Amino acid sequence: MGKLIKLSRISRRVLVRGALASAATLALGNSSHAACLITPKQAEGPFYPEHVLETDWDMTKVLGGTGRASGEVIEVIGQVRDDKCRGVGGCILEIWQANAKGRYAHPHDFASEYPVDKNFQGYARIAADKDGNYRFVSIRPGSYPAGGGWIRPPHIHFKVRSAFASLTTQMYFDGHEHNDRDYLLNSLDSTEERHALLVDFRQIRADGVRVGKFDLVLTHD
């Protein structure tokens, strides 16, 4: 196995109380007159990893594992931009999520009845290229109960740092049945803000893996 890495604790915001939105969204396609609007912030949540064994871009495999992680393999691609629509090179992205059954590899995830997937990395730390482009491979995360009848829809956490800004947010899967009742997603003020965090996976690679595009737009802190 790889060397155990202890991640610094950045904050421990409570899942619901941390749901404060900023002004909002992402680039509007490739139109020459499109403006890049700021990606909304979302709560870090209680399951930011404390310890990880690996940080590479393929979260579906681990060193010494017995196979690939359970669940549907997906690829996420995107670009980090500033509010002038310019690519922001050299950004560091941290990505973490639940496994296919909705379980985090975290000592405080007591709610799930499902075990940790020993073949799922669950966390990645990657660098964007000189134009701000990034990619990683993972599995589609499962939903899980968050208390009081609230079921969190599948989502992936992102923490992005550039030379001038940082952003913590969450990416959601467009069309999922629990999106419309999610407190965090629906804490955002506008349809445009919510749409900025919804990603469809209609693109399919030659090997059958679905691909979603999630662009992130930063503003100066």
Summary of the structure (lengths in Angstrom):
residues: 221
radius of gyration: 16.6
end to end distance: 37.8
largest distance: 49.7
contacts: 694
relative contact order: 0.23
helix: 5%
strand: 30%
